[in-house]
């Protein structure tokens, strides 16, 4: 569902540029209906926005659902274009397909498993009223979760953009909630179509390193995202983080994440068993903590191990040096 936690229906501003919202989708049949509802609920003027939903060679009913969504959009006076990227299996290639078909002055990005709140687009676009702003990062919060891992990620703020904005190299925003001025893309190029992770940091860093465009944070422009629900998804997520670290190290020379050594792991587990576990177990009994609080250290270690694995076992594909252009 798409809920609104804000009070005003529309930010008061005379700055209403043409915006193109680009969403890459792969096997998104389960997610598209809720996503579409959230896009249809946006407060941004209908005649100033287009939605470009790009199927990235899905194997489920995604293409059919997108065609139906386009019909529903027309009936509501909303512009929605279903597109296809079936040559390169990469969300960044799909985003590039959407960008190339777009007409907006501002390109806004989110994902199929995200739920933008109704004011998301209006609030995300406002910082561009400053002509020096080329990138705007919105916040990512968690959809209400039920599983232990979902609740753990929510408490940790795993996907919060405050983490990526605090990167020691350059700040960046995840493409789950990011907007870029078209002119900035014309200057540095589009996403690297053969990258499979880390492309959001790469494009934000290229813009900041190669141009005078500035980045701003629209904290109230919120997209809700579903956290990983099981260990398989959790492992995959943290391995992807490790691969991203390695790719960005090769492309931009940023430092790799320090390896979690056996000595460090033993220390953290010992401290958890001898100190944290007795304290948090007592807090659970007293109703002041949850099981997730008890298992915080083992879960974080598990993620760190798989991040290390992803970082150690990957190497940037030569094709990933390629940059698409408008």
C-alpha positions as a printed Julia matrix, in Angstrom:
326×3 Matrix{Float64}:
  0.0     0.0     0.0
  1.01    3.62   -0.54
  0.5     5.72    2.6
  1.15    9.41    3.17
  2.76   10.55    6.42
  2.8    14.23    5.47
  0.12   16.85    6.03
  0.22   19.3     3.13
 -1.1    18.01   -0.18
  1.41   19.93   -2.3
  4.55   21.95   -1.54
  3.92   25.6    -2.4
  6.25   26.48   -5.28
  6.11   28.01   -8.72
  8.96   25.73   -9.8
  7.26   22.85  -11.63
  9.63   21.48  -14.3
  8.87   18.63  -16.66
  9.89   15.41  -14.9
 10.49   11.89  -16.19
 10.3     9.06  -13.66
 12.27    5.98  -14.73
 11.74    2.56  -13.12
 13.64   -0.6   -14.2
 11.65   -3.81  -13.65
 12.72   -7.45  -13.71
 10.15  -10.12  -12.81
  8.14   -7.51  -10.95
  4.63   -8.9   -11.38
  4.09   -9.07   -7.6
  5.32   -5.52   -7.04
  3.94   -3.55   -9.98
  0.31   -3.11   -8.79
  1.37   -1.39   -5.53
  4.04    0.62   -7.32
  1.51    1.83   -9.91
 -0.9     2.84   -7.17
  1.83    4.96   -5.6
  2.74    6.58   -8.91
 -0.92    7.35   -9.64
 -1.18    8.93   -6.17
  1.62   11.46   -6.72
  0.66   15.07   -6.02
  2.92   16.41   -8.78
  0.89   17.94  -11.65
 -0.09   15.19  -14.1
  0.71   17.25  -17.18
  4.27   17.82  -15.96
  5.35   14.22  -15.38
  5.77   11.05  -17.41
  6.44    7.57  -16.04
  8.73    5.27  -18.01
  8.59    1.68  -16.74
 11.27   -0.45  -18.37
 10.92   -4.23  -18.49
 14.41   -5.77  -18.33
 13.61   -9.08  -20.07
 11.26  -10.42  -17.39
 10.12  -14.04  -17.37
  6.83  -13.43  -15.59
  3.72  -11.38  -16.45
  5.5    -8.03  -16.13
  5.07   -7.0   -19.84
  1.32   -7.68  -19.78
  0.85   -5.86  -16.49
  2.73   -2.83  -17.81
  0.53   -2.67  -20.9
 -2.58   -2.74  -18.72
 -1.07   -0.07  -16.47
 -0.56    2.18  -19.49
 -4.24    1.84  -20.38
 -5.29    2.61  -16.81
 -2.99    5.63  -16.79
 -4.52    7.05  -19.98
 -7.97    6.79  -18.44
 -6.7     8.92  -15.53
 -4.95   11.49  -17.72
 -1.53   10.19  -16.66
  1.35    9.55  -19.06
  2.89    6.12  -18.58
  5.15    4.48  -21.17
  5.95    0.75  -20.94
  9.39    0.14  -22.46
 11.66   -2.86  -22.98
 15.4    -3.44  -22.54
 16.15   -7.03  -23.57
 19.7    -6.71  -24.9
 21.58   -6.18  -21.63
 20.5    -7.78  -18.34
 21.22   -4.86  -16.02
 19.01   -2.39  -14.19
 21.37    0.37  -15.32
 20.91   -0.55  -18.98
 17.14   -0.48  -18.37
 17.42    2.96  -16.75
 19.39    4.19  -19.76
 16.62    2.96  -22.07
 14.15    5.0   -20.04
 16.38    8.09  -20.04
 16.83    7.95  -23.82
 13.05    7.83  -24.32
 12.37   10.59  -21.79
 11.54   14.26  -22.32
 11.88   15.7   -18.81
 14.28   18.34  -17.59
 14.61   16.28  -14.4
 15.08   12.49  -14.33
 13.78   10.81  -11.17
 14.54    7.18  -10.33
 12.98    4.56   -8.1
 12.58    0.76   -8.17
  9.76   -1.72   -8.6
  9.96   -2.88   -4.97
  9.67    0.71   -3.71
  6.59    2.6    -2.6
  6.95    6.38   -3.08
  4.77    8.42   -0.76
  2.31   10.79   -2.51
  4.46   13.91   -2.07
  7.66   12.13   -3.05
  8.09   13.64   -6.49
  6.99   17.14   -5.5
  9.48   17.24   -2.65
 12.28   15.56   -4.61
 12.09   18.13   -7.4
 12.03   21.31   -5.29
 15.8    21.6    -4.64
 16.35   21.88   -8.41
 14.87   25.39   -8.19
 18.45   26.26   -7.24
 20.18   26.32  -10.66
 23.41   24.99   -9.14
 21.83   21.7    -8.04
 22.4    18.77  -10.39
 21.62   15.85   -8.06
 18.94   15.41   -5.42
 18.83   12.44   -3.05
 15.59   11.48   -1.32
 15.28    9.37    1.82
 14.54    5.62    1.9
 12.57    4.2     4.81
 11.4     0.66    5.48
  8.05   -0.82    4.63
  6.59   -2.42    7.76
  8.31   -5.79    8.13
  7.3    -9.01    9.8
 10.42  -11.19    9.76
 13.41  -10.98   12.08
 15.71   -9.81    9.27
 13.29   -7.12    8.08
 12.96   -5.72   11.58
 16.72   -5.86   12.09
 17.38   -3.92    8.87
 14.76   -1.34    9.85
 16.36   -0.78   13.28
 19.79   -0.5    11.65
 18.57    1.94    9.0
 20.3    -0.27    6.45
 18.96    1.51    3.36
 18.88    5.05    4.7
 20.47    7.5     2.3
 22.21    9.1     5.26
 24.66    6.19    5.03
 25.55    6.8     1.39
 25.61   10.57    1.83
 28.25   10.02    4.51
 30.6     8.14    2.17
 34.2     9.33    2.79
 34.98    9.63   -0.95
 31.97   11.58   -2.21
 28.3    11.52   -1.14
 25.89    9.67   -3.38
 22.3     8.47   -3.51
 20.89    5.05   -4.25
 18.73    4.85   -7.37
 15.78    3.75   -5.26
 15.35    7.48   -4.62
 17.49    9.75   -6.76
 16.92   12.61   -9.22
 19.39   14.01  -11.76
 19.2    17.1   -13.93
 19.23   16.18  -17.64
 21.97   18.7   -18.33
 24.28   16.89  -15.88
 23.71   13.62  -17.75
 24.47   15.34  -21.04
 27.83   16.4   -19.62
 29.06   13.11  -18.08
 26.98   10.44  -19.82
 24.44    7.96  -18.54
 24.82    4.89  -16.35
 27.41    2.25  -17.22
 25.03   -0.28  -18.84
 27.11   -3.37  -18.05
 27.48   -2.66  -14.35
 25.34   -4.86  -12.13
 25.84   -2.94   -8.87
 27.44    0.32   -7.77
 26.23    2.27  -10.78
 24.4     4.79   -8.61
 27.57    5.8    -6.77
 29.5     5.86  -10.03
 27.16    8.3   -11.77
 26.86   10.57   -8.72
 30.65   10.66   -8.35
 31.24   11.33  -12.05
 28.89   14.3   -11.9
 30.53   15.72   -8.78
 34.1    15.09   -9.93
 33.75   16.21  -13.54
 31.3    19.13  -13.29
 30.3    22.03  -11.05
 26.86   20.56  -10.29
 26.05   20.24   -6.59
 24.18   17.56   -4.64
 21.31   18.2    -2.22
 19.4    15.97    0.22
 15.58   16.12    0.21
 15.02   14.3     3.49
 11.22   14.54    3.36
 10.99   13.07   -0.17
 10.41    9.53    1.07
 10.32    6.21   -0.71
  9.49    3.12    1.3
 11.43   -0.03    0.47
 10.95   -3.68    1.37
 13.86   -5.17    3.3
 15.17   -8.69    2.7
 12.99  -11.3     4.35
 15.2   -14.42    4.52
 18.85  -15.48    4.76
 19.2   -16.19    1.04
 18.11  -12.64    0.15
 20.2   -11.21    2.99
 23.35  -13.04    1.8
 22.77  -11.87   -1.76
 22.32   -8.26   -0.61
 25.58   -8.17    1.34
 27.56   -9.98   -1.36
 26.29   -7.33   -3.77
 27.55   -4.62   -1.4
 30.97   -6.29   -1.52
 30.96   -6.46   -5.32
 29.98   -2.8    -5.44
 32.93   -1.9    -3.19
 35.31   -3.74   -5.52
 33.88   -2.2    -8.69
 34.1     1.32   -7.29
 37.63    0.63   -6.1
 38.63   -0.29   -9.66
 36.76    2.63  -11.26
 37.45    5.43   -8.79
 40.28    4.21   -6.58
 38.23    4.3    -3.38
 39.47    2.19   -0.5
 38.12   -1.33   -0.12
 36.23   -2.26    3.03
 38.7    -3.68    5.6
 38.53   -7.47    5.72
 36.84   -8.95    8.77
 39.64  -11.12   10.17
 39.23  -14.32   12.16
 40.69  -12.53   15.18
 38.17   -9.7    14.92
 35.29  -12.15   14.38
 36.33  -14.18   17.45
 36.51  -11.01   19.55
 33.06   -9.83   18.47
 31.43  -13.24   19.04
 33.12  -13.57   22.45
 31.97  -10.11   23.49
 28.45  -10.93   22.33
 28.33  -14.23   24.27
 29.88  -12.9    27.46
 28.51   -9.38   27.63
 25.77   -8.47   25.14
 23.76  -11.7    25.25
 23.15  -11.74   29.04
 22.19   -8.04   29.03
 19.84   -8.1    26.03
 18.28  -11.42   27.11
 17.35   -9.81   30.39
 15.91   -6.83   28.54
 13.79   -9.18   26.4
 12.41  -10.84   29.53
 11.61   -7.39   30.93
  9.88   -6.42   27.7
 12.46   -3.72   26.9
 14.08   -5.39   23.87
 13.27   -7.84   21.08
 14.83  -11.04   19.82
 16.34   -8.98   17.01
 18.23   -6.92   19.58
 19.64  -10.13   21.04
 20.88  -11.32   17.64
 22.16   -7.96   16.36
 25.87   -8.85   16.49
 25.6   -12.32   14.84
 23.42  -10.88   12.05
 25.83   -8.03   11.42
 28.77  -10.45   11.37
 26.94  -12.71    8.92
 26.41   -9.76    6.59
 30.03   -8.63    6.94
 31.32  -12.11    6.05
 29.31  -12.16    2.85
 30.28   -8.58    2.01
 33.92   -9.7     2.29
 33.17  -12.7     0.08
 31.61  -10.49   -2.59
 34.53   -8.07   -2.44
 37.15  -10.83   -2.7
 35.56  -12.95   -5.41
 34.64  -10.33   -8.01
 36.41   -8.35  -10.68
 35.01   -5.59  -12.85
 34.01   -6.77  -16.31
 35.9    -4.95  -19.06
 32.57   -3.97  -20.62
 31.67   -2.04  -17.48
 34.04    0.74  -18.52
 31.56    1.63  -21.26
 29.36    4.67  -20.64
 26.13    5.31  -22.58
 25.37    8.81  -23.88
 22.24   10.73  -24.68
